Amino acid sequence: MNCFCLFADEVQKQGGQSAKPVHEPLILAHYMPWYSAKPFSDQWGWHWTMNHFDPEKEVNGHRQIASKYHPLIGPYDSGDPHVLEYHLLLMRLSGIDGVIVDWYGLTDYRDYAVLHRNTTRLLQQCERLKMKFVICYEDQTIPALVEGQRIASSDRVSHAIQEIDWLGKYWFRSGSYVKLDGKPVLLSFGHSGLNSTEWAQCLSGLESPVAYFSQDIRRDGAIGGFGWPAPKVGLIQVDRFRKDAARWPEAIPAAFPRFDDIYREANVGEGYPQLPDDSGRTFVSTVSKALEARSRMIQIATWNDWGEGTQIEPSVEFGFRDLEHLQSVRSRSGRAFNGADLRLPEKLLQRRRSTTDLEVQKKLDETAPLIISGNVDEARRRLSVSDSKMPQ
């Protein structure tokens, strides 16, 4: 049985109590849906260029992008369903249960509509591949909408209520959406959107209650907070969050590999102090501390924020190192995938990218569920067969 099913059963049995889990926690990766890339899109998006870098150019054999690191599959488009499949399969093989997605709401303003479309496609892939899904609401969009005269300042709270109620009618009803004690989990990022009073008003005005988590602190109405890398504070923030969280009913501690942003080089700001990778020890340490907290959920921050350098997605620089560490952690609870298995999603992606034949694509569609179900040997066999049929 899938680990989350065991865990979810235990969550429901607790009947609203804040008892610590008997089974291992959900591990969810914070996911950025904001990348646009050729040829899937007609232009390179800001998060690959930051109006400074040119991905059409190569430096040391890699496309020039707004990151100090380089995705193993190259810069990609967040709307590409084959890339989404690749990401989710990697997560599954490494012991990650699903994603927490940055969501900018429903308004067609700036790039919010594209982000919503990409998030919709990601949810569809989560449902197809039996992965879990949570929304992290970027409420900083609300003052931006006020400034852009898209909503009135007096409508800040009502706008948030409308957006979250929309989630309740649609995405919260998905079988992939994570719930605690029957309530859908909702995070909000940062502290530059609604203030604490406004959030309390918002939560009391929703059609249905949510299990709300605020960043770093527990706001009024929140059942807890979620951790996040704090480069200005340093790694001491991990212990500080854990101490604060001990007083809350729930908490989502964060594990992360480093913080090493590109902002200064891109001329979009001064950037932040670096949290060192320390040859992988930062990730090992933060994962260990997150597990020791015995929370019902853990957040990896992040899967793919390449601009801030916090990604654990496989890269040219680090390969599969961080995913292999998660495999080693999860193997203690009986998960049997290994490092060699992590190479399968890229192989599947390469096959998909090499053909436009719909019949071939349909055959490839059968491979991903094999990986999800744990039948990696059959998935490997099928991909090897497709290798032999590829034109030389």
N, C-alpha and C positions, 0 to 999 in steps of 0.2 A: 504494500500500500504506500502511496505517495506520502512523504514525511508531513506535508502540510495537512493532509487529511487527518492524520493522527493528532496533529497539533490543534487543528480546528475543532475536532471533537472535544478535546480537553477544554478549549476556550469556551465552547457552548455549555459544557457541564458546570462551569464555575458560576453561571447564572448571575453575572454582573460583579462577582467578587474580584478583588485584585490579587488573587493568589498567584504565586510564581509558577511558571510552567513546569510540568512533569517532563514534557518532551522538548527536543531542541527547538530553538527559536526560528522564526522565519528570518531569512537573510534576503534583504531587498536592496537592489542597486539603484542609486539615484541616477536618472537617465535624462539627458538633454536631447530634445527632439528638433533642434534648431539649425541643423546643417543643410545647406544647399550646395550641390556640386554638379558640374558637368560630367557626363552627358545626360544624366537623368533630368536635371533642370537646365534651363537655358543660360544660366549664369552661376558664378561662384558666389555664395552667400557671405554675409559680413563675418560670420563666426570662423570662416576659413581665411578671410582676407583682412578683417579689421581696417579696411580701406588703406592698407599699407603693404600687405604681402600679395604676391601674384602666383597662384597655384599653377599657372601655365608655364612658369619657369621652374627649373630644377636647381637645387643646391645639394652638392654631394650625393647626387643620385636620387634625391627625393623632391617631391613637389614642395614649393615654398608656401608654407601655410602659417597661420597665426597660432603657432604652438612650438615649444621647444622639443616636442616629441612627435612621432609620426605613426599613424595607425598602420598596423601590419597590412591591411588591405588597401591602403591609400585613403585619401580624403573621400568621403562618401556623402550621399544624400539621405537625410532622415526620412524621406518619403518613399524610399526604395524598399518594397516589401522583402526583397531578397536579402538586403542588409539587415533589416529587422529580424528576419528569420535567423541569420548568422549570429546576431548578438544574443538572441534568446537561447539558441542551442548552446552557445558557449557558456551562458549562465547556468543552464541546466546541468551541463557536464562538469561544471566547477562547484556545484552545490548551492548556487544562488536560486532562490525560489521565485523571484519576479522583480518587478521594477517599481520605483517611485518616480513619477514623471512630472517634470516642470510643466505646468499648464498656465497659460496666459489668458484664459477666458475665451468668450465667444465673439467679442466685438471684432469687426473687420477694420482694424487700425494697426498701423505699422506692419509687423509681420505676424500679428496674433492669429489671423485666419490660417496662415500656412502652418503655424505651430499646432493649431487645433486639428487641422487635417492630418498632420503627421502623428499626433497623439491618437487620433481615431484609428489610424492604420496600425499603430503599435498595439492598441487594445485588441484589435481584430486578430493580430498574430498571437497575442497572449491567450486569447480564447482558443484559437486553433491548436496551439502547442501546450495548452494546459499549464500556463504560467500565471503567476499572480500579478496584481495591478493595484496601484494606489496613486492618487493625485496629490501633488504638492502645489497648492494654489499660489501663484505669484501675485499677491494683492498689491504689489507696487504698481501694477497696471492701473489701479484706480486713480491715484493722483495724476498719472500720465493722461488718462482719459479726461480728467477734469481740466488739466492744462490744455489739452487739445480740443476743448469745448465739445466733447462727445457726450459727456454727462455733466449735470450740475453738481456743484460741491455738496449741496444738500442731499444728493442722491447716493452718496458714497456707500452707506450701509445697505440701502435697498438694492443697489446694483450687485453687491456681493451676495445678498440673499437670493436674488434672481438667478445668478450663475450657479450657486451651490444647489438650489432647488432644481435647476436643470440637470445637474449631475445626479441628483436623487431620482429623477424620472428616467434617466437613461443609463449612464455608466455604473452607478452604484448598484444597479439591478443585475449586472453581469455576474455570472458564476465565477469569473476570475477576480472580481473585486474583493479585497481583503476586508473582513469585518472582525471587530472585537466585541464579544458579547452581543452579537446581533447588529451592531452599529457600524456603518461604513467608516473606515479610517480616512481622515482628511488632515493634511499638513498645510501650513502656510509658511512661506519663506520670508525671512528677514523681518525688519521692523520699520520699513519706510512706507508701508501701505496703510491699512487701517490701524488705529491705535487700540490699546487694550479695551477701552470703553466701547469703541465701535465694534470690536470683535465680539464682546459680550452681547451687544444688541443684535448683532448678526446671528449669533448662535441661538439666541432665544426666539428669533423670528423665523427660523427654518421650518418647513413643513414637516420634516422628520429629523430626529436628532442624529448627530454624527459623533464619532470618537475623534475629537480634535486635538492635534498636537501643534504647539507653537515652537519656533526655533529657540533653542538654548535655555529658555525660561518657560515656566508654566503660567500662562495668562489666565485671567478669570474665565471660567467656562471651559478651559482646556483640561483634559484628563492627564496631561503631562507635556513634556517637551521632547524635542529631538536634538541630538548633538550635531555639530558641524565643525569642520576645521577652522581654527581661529589663528591665522598667521601672525597677527599683531600680538597675541597673547602667548602663542607657542603651544607645545605639547602639554603644558600644565593644564590647559583647558579640558583635556580628556578627564583628568582626575577631578577637576572642579565640577564638571557636569555630573559625573558619577556621584559626588557627594551631595549635590543639590537634588538629583533625581531620586535619591534614597527616601526623600520625604513625599514623593508623588505617588499617586495610584499606579501610573504607568510611565514608561520612558522608552525612547528609542535611541540608544547610544550609537555613535558613529565610529566606523573604522575607515581609515584612509591611508594611502601610500605615501603621500607627500603633498606639498603645495608649492608650485613653481610656475608662476604665471608669466605671460608674454606681454603684459600691458605696457610696460616701459618701452620695450623694443618696438611695439606697434604704435607708440605715441598716442595712446588713449588714456594715459594716466601715469601716476608715479609707480604703480604696482604695489605689491605687498611683500613683507618679509618672507623669506623662503622657509618652509618647513621641510627639512631634508629628507630625502628618500632613505639615506643611511643603508644602502645596499640591501634594501628590502626589510630592514629591521623595524622601520616605522609602521609598516603594514602588519607585520607579525605581532608587534606590541599592541597596536590599537584593536586588532581583531581579538586578541587574547583578553584585553580589558573589557571589550564589549560583551564577550561571551560570559565573563565572570560576573557581569551585572545581572545575569539571569532574567533579562527582559524578554517579553514575548516577541519582540521584533528588533532586528539590528539593521541599520542602514549603512551600505557602503557608499562613501562619498569621495569619488563618484565612479560611475561606469565610464563616462565619456566626456568629461569637461576638459577638452584638450587645451583650451585657452588658459585655464588655471593649473593645468598639469596634474590634476588629481585623479586622472583616469587609471582604471585597472584593465580596461580593454586592451587586448594584446597589441603591443607596439614594436617597432623596429628596435627600440632601445632596450626594452625589458622583456620582450617575447611574452611567454605565457607564465612568467614567474609568479605573479600574484594569484592567478587562477589556480596554479598548481598548489600554492599554499592553502587556498580554500579547500581544494580537493583533499589535502592531507588532514585538515580539520574535520571535514565532513566524513571522511573514511572511518573515523572513530565511532560513528553512529551507524555504520553498515553500508554507506554509499560506496559503490565499487568502481567508479570511473577512474581513469588514470591519465597521465600526461599525453600519451599517444592519442587517446580519444579526443583531446582538445583540438587536434588537427583536422578532424572530420568536417566541422562546419565550414572552414575555409575551403576545403576541397569541394564541398557541395556548392558553395558560392561561386567558385571558379567554373564549375560545370554550368551553372545557371547563366553566368556571364558569357560563356563561350557559344551559346546557341540561342536562336530565336524560334526554334522548332517547338510548336505547342505540344506535340506528342511527347517529345523528350522532356519538356518541362513538367508535364503531367506525371511522367515516371519519376522525375526528381521530387515531385510533391510527396511521393510515398516514402522518401528517405527520412525526412525530418521527424515524422511520428515514430519511426523506428528508433531514432536517437533518443527522443523524449521518453519512450517506453523502456529504455535501457538495452535495447537489442542492437548494440553498436557493432557487433560482429557481422550481422546481416547488412547493416548500413554500409559498413566498410566493403563488404563483398559487392554490393550493388554499385558503389562508386568505382570499384576496381574494374567491374565489367564495363561501366561507361567509359573508363579510361581506355580500354582495349578497342572501343568502337570510335574513339575520337580520331579525326583525320591526322595523319602524321605529316 
